[in-house]
Amino acid sequence: MNTLQRSRLLDTIQLVLEAHPEGLNEHALIKALGETGVIEVTPATFSDTMTLFRTHFLVYNALYELKDQLIKKAHWILDISAVNIQLHPYEFGHDLLEEKDTMRDYYLDLTVLQETTEEELDDMLRNFWKKVDVDIEEDKHLTRGLSQRALQCLELCEPITFAEIKKRYRKLAMQHHPDRGGDPSKIQEINEAMAILKAAFQ
């Protein structure tokens, strides 16, 4: 990519992000850049591991370069995260200006792109999915813990059906309703417990 193409890519990224003030995820940004023609996007871009990595790396390399440029101009602050890429108006003392981005040096080092092999990519992906599995298990434990506390609040225990939970909730809600002289904090606690259990049983 020559200097002119590089400059056009950075300008286009800025324009696309300015058109989406709520931010974009990486997939949406790559598609938008492909539609403008500043990068090539084909079916292989999202299906072939090596092609996807190269595209991902080049876009993030450009994002970090753009981020540095925008900060120097004191115009925008570019927030780059795994789930959302977003422009924020430049503000002296903004949290993002103080934050140390650990991925910056990685993406600005083009030797990473040149030297990463398919085997290394496969290892990275395997490690990523292992971490996702661990996170899912942790979420399950957290949900189970919340559900147990919610059942205790409704004076119930497992095994139980959602129909039994609803029946118990209605009884306690009537018993503790402020219109019947009940405690407002208790009814709030009961409502929160019911909301947790409803989400857990859906």
PAVEX-192032 format. One record per residue (C-alpha): residue number from 0; residue in one letter; x, y, z. Coordinates in steps of 0.25 Angstrom, whole numbers, plus 2048, in hexadecimal, padded with zeros to 3 digits. Layout:
BEGIN
ZAKE guba voro  xx  yy  zz
ZAKE  NUM    A   X   Y   Z
...
***
This chain:
BEGIN
ZAKE guba voro  xx  yy  zz
ZAKE    0    M 800 800 800
ZAKE    1    N 806 80D 7FC
ZAKE    2    T 806 81A 803
ZAKE    3    L 7FA 820 7FB
ZAKE    4    Q 7F2 813 7FE
ZAKE    5    R 7F5 813 80C
ZAKE    6    S 7F1 821 80E
ZAKE    7    R 7E4 81E 807
ZAKE    8    L 7E2 812 810
ZAKE    9    L 7E4 81B 81D
ZAKE   10    D 7DA 825 817
ZAKE   11    T 7D0 81B 814
ZAKE   12    I 7D0 815 821
ZAKE   13    Q 7CE 822 828
ZAKE   14    L 7C2 826 81F
ZAKE   15    V 7BC 818 821
ZAKE   16    L 7BD 81A 830
ZAKE   17    E 7B8 828 830
ZAKE   18    A 7AC 823 828
ZAKE   19    H 7A9 819 834
ZAKE   20    P 7AB 821 841
ZAKE   21    E 7A6 815 849
ZAKE   22    G 7B2 80D 844
ZAKE   23    L 7B4 800 83B
ZAKE   24    N 7B9 7F3 83E
ZAKE   25    E 7C5 7EE 836
ZAKE   26    H 7BC 7E5 82C
ZAKE   27    A 7B3 7F1 829
ZAKE   28    L 7BF 7FA 827
ZAKE   29    I 7C6 7F1 81E
ZAKE   30    K 7BA 7EF 815
ZAKE   31    A 7B8 7FE 814
ZAKE   32    L 7C7 800 810
ZAKE   33    G 7C5 7F5 806
ZAKE   34    E 7B9 7FC 800
ZAKE   35    T 7C1 809 7FE
ZAKE   36    G 7CC 801 7F7
ZAKE   37    V 7D7 805 800
ZAKE   38    I 7DA 7F7 804
ZAKE   39    E 7D6 7EA 7FD
ZAKE   40    V 7CB 7E2 803
ZAKE   41    T 7C7 7D4 7FD
ZAKE   42    P 7C0 7C8 803
ZAKE   43    A 7CE 7C3 807
ZAKE   44    T 7D0 7CF 810
ZAKE   45    F 7C7 7C9 81A
ZAKE   46    S 7C8 7BA 817
ZAKE   47    D 7D7 7B8 815
ZAKE   48    T 7DF 7B9 823
ZAKE   49    M 7EC 7C0 81D
ZAKE   50    T 7E4 7C9 814
ZAKE   51    L 7DC 7CE 81F
ZAKE   52    F 7E8 7D0 828
ZAKE   53    R 7EF 7D8 81E
ZAKE   54    T 7E3 7E1 81C
ZAKE   55    H 7E0 7E2 82B
ZAKE   56    F 7EF 7E6 82D
ZAKE   57    L 7F0 7F0 822
ZAKE   58    V 7E3 7F7 827
ZAKE   59    Y 7E7 7F7 835
ZAKE   60    N 7F5 7FC 831
ZAKE   61    A 7EE 808 829
ZAKE   62    L 7E5 80A 835
ZAKE   63    Y 7F1 80C 83F
ZAKE   64    E 7F8 815 835
ZAKE   65    L 7EB 81D 834
ZAKE   66    K 7E9 81E 843
ZAKE   67    D 7F7 824 844
ZAKE   68    Q 7F4 82E 839
ZAKE   69    L 7E7 832 83F
ZAKE   70    I 7ED 834 84D
ZAKE   71    K 7F8 83D 847
ZAKE   72    K 7EE 846 840
ZAKE   73    A 7E5 846 84D
ZAKE   74    H 7D9 843 845
ZAKE   75    W 7D4 835 848
ZAKE   76    I 7D7 82A 852
ZAKE   77    L 7D6 81D 84B
ZAKE   78    D 7D2 812 855
ZAKE   79    I 7D6 804 84F
ZAKE   80    S 7D0 7F8 856
ZAKE   81    A 7CD 7EA 853
ZAKE   82    V 7BE 7EC 852
ZAKE   83    N 7BD 7FB 84E
ZAKE   84    I 7C5 805 846
ZAKE   85    Q 7C1 813 849
ZAKE   86    L 7C5 822 847
ZAKE   87    H 7C3 82B 853
ZAKE   88    P 7C5 83A 853
ZAKE   89    Y 7D2 83E 858
ZAKE   90    E 7D2 843 866
ZAKE   91    F 7DE 846 86F
ZAKE   92    G 7DF 83D 87A
ZAKE   93    H 7D6 832 874
ZAKE   94    D 7D8 824 87A
ZAKE   95    L 7DC 81E 86C
ZAKE   96    L 7E8 828 86C
ZAKE   97    E 7ED 822 879
ZAKE   98    E 7EA 814 876
ZAKE   99    K 7F6 80B 871
ZAKE  100    D 7F2 803 865
ZAKE  101    T 7FA 7F6 866
ZAKE  102    M 7F7 7F2 858
ZAKE  103    R 7FC 7FF 851
ZAKE  104    D 80B 7FA 850
ZAKE  105    Y 806 7EC 84B
ZAKE  106    Y 7FE 7F2 83F
ZAKE  107    L 808 7FD 83B
ZAKE  108    D 813 7F2 83A
ZAKE  109    L 811 7ED 82B
ZAKE  110    T 81B 7E2 82D
ZAKE  111    V 810 7DB 835
ZAKE  112    L 808 7DB 829
ZAKE  113    Q 814 7D6 820
ZAKE  114    E 818 7CB 82A
ZAKE  115    T 80B 7C5 82F
ZAKE  116    T 809 7B7 82A
ZAKE  117    E 7FC 7AF 828
ZAKE  118    E 801 7A6 833
ZAKE  119    E 802 7B1 83D
ZAKE  120    L 7F5 7B7 839
ZAKE  121    D 7EE 7A9 83B
ZAKE  122    D 7F5 7A9 849
ZAKE  123    M 7F0 7B7 84C
ZAKE  124    L 7E1 7B3 848
ZAKE  125    R 7E2 7A6 850
ZAKE  126    N 7E6 7AF 85C
ZAKE  127    F 7DC 7B9 85A
ZAKE  128    W 7D1 7AE 859
ZAKE  129    K 7D6 7A8 866
ZAKE  130    K 7D5 7B6 86D
ZAKE  131    V 7C7 7B7 868
ZAKE  132    D 7C3 7AA 86D
ZAKE  133    V 7C9 7AE 87B
ZAKE  134    D 7C1 7BB 87B
ZAKE  135    I 7B4 7B3 877
ZAKE  136    E 7B6 7AA 883
ZAKE  137    E 7B9 7B6 88C
ZAKE  138    D 7AC 7BC 887
ZAKE  139    K 7A4 7B0 88A
ZAKE  140    H 7AA 7AF 898
ZAKE  141    L 7A6 7BE 89B
ZAKE  142    T 798 7BB 895
ZAKE  143    R 796 7AF 89E
ZAKE  144    G 79B 7B7 8AA
ZAKE  145    L 791 7C3 8A7
ZAKE  146    S 786 7B9 8A5
ZAKE  147    Q 789 7B2 8B2
ZAKE  148    R 788 7BF 8BA
ZAKE  149    A 77B 7C3 8B2
ZAKE  150    L 775 7B6 8B6
ZAKE  151    Q 779 7B8 8C5
ZAKE  152    C 773 7C6 8C4
ZAKE  153    L 765 7C0 8C0
ZAKE  154    E 767 7B5 8CB
ZAKE  155    L 769 7AA 8C0
ZAKE  156    C 773 79F 8BD
ZAKE  157    E 776 796 8B1
ZAKE  158    P 771 78E 8AA
ZAKE  159    I 765 797 8A6
ZAKE  160    T 75D 79B 89A
ZAKE  161    F 75B 7A9 895
ZAKE  162    A 74C 7A7 897
ZAKE  163    E 74F 7A5 8A6
ZAKE  164    I 758 7B1 8A7
ZAKE  165    K 74D 7BA 8A1
ZAKE  166    K 743 7B5 8AB
ZAKE  167    R 74D 7B8 8B6
ZAKE  168    Y 750 7C6 8B0
ZAKE  169    R 741 7CA 8AF
ZAKE  170    K 73F 7C5 8BE
ZAKE  171    L 74B 7CD 8C3
ZAKE  172    A 748 7D9 8BB
ZAKE  173    M 73A 7DA 8C0
ZAKE  174    Q 73F 7D8 8CE
ZAKE  175    H 74A 7E3 8CE
ZAKE  176    H 743 7ED 8C5
ZAKE  177    P 744 7FB 8CB
ZAKE  178    D 735 7FD 8C8
ZAKE  179    R 733 7F2 8D3
ZAKE  180    G 73D 7F8 8DC
ZAKE  181    G 749 7F0 8D7
ZAKE  182    D 757 7F5 8D7
ZAKE  183    P 75B 7FC 8C9
ZAKE  184    S 769 7F7 8CA
ZAKE  185    K 764 7E8 8CC
ZAKE  186    I 75B 7E9 8BF
ZAKE  187    Q 767 7EF 8B7
ZAKE  188    E 76F 7E3 8BC
ZAKE  189    I 764 7D9 8B8
ZAKE  190    N 763 7E0 8AA
ZAKE  191    E 772 7DF 8A8
ZAKE  192    A 772 7D0 8AB
ZAKE  193    M 767 7CD 8A2
ZAKE  194    A 76E 7D5 897
ZAKE  195    I 77A 7CC 899
ZAKE  196    L 773 7BF 899
ZAKE  197    K 76A 7C3 88D
ZAKE  198    A 777 7C5 885
ZAKE  199    A 77D 7B8 88A
ZAKE  200    F 771 7B0 886
ZAKE  201    Q 76F 7B6 878
***
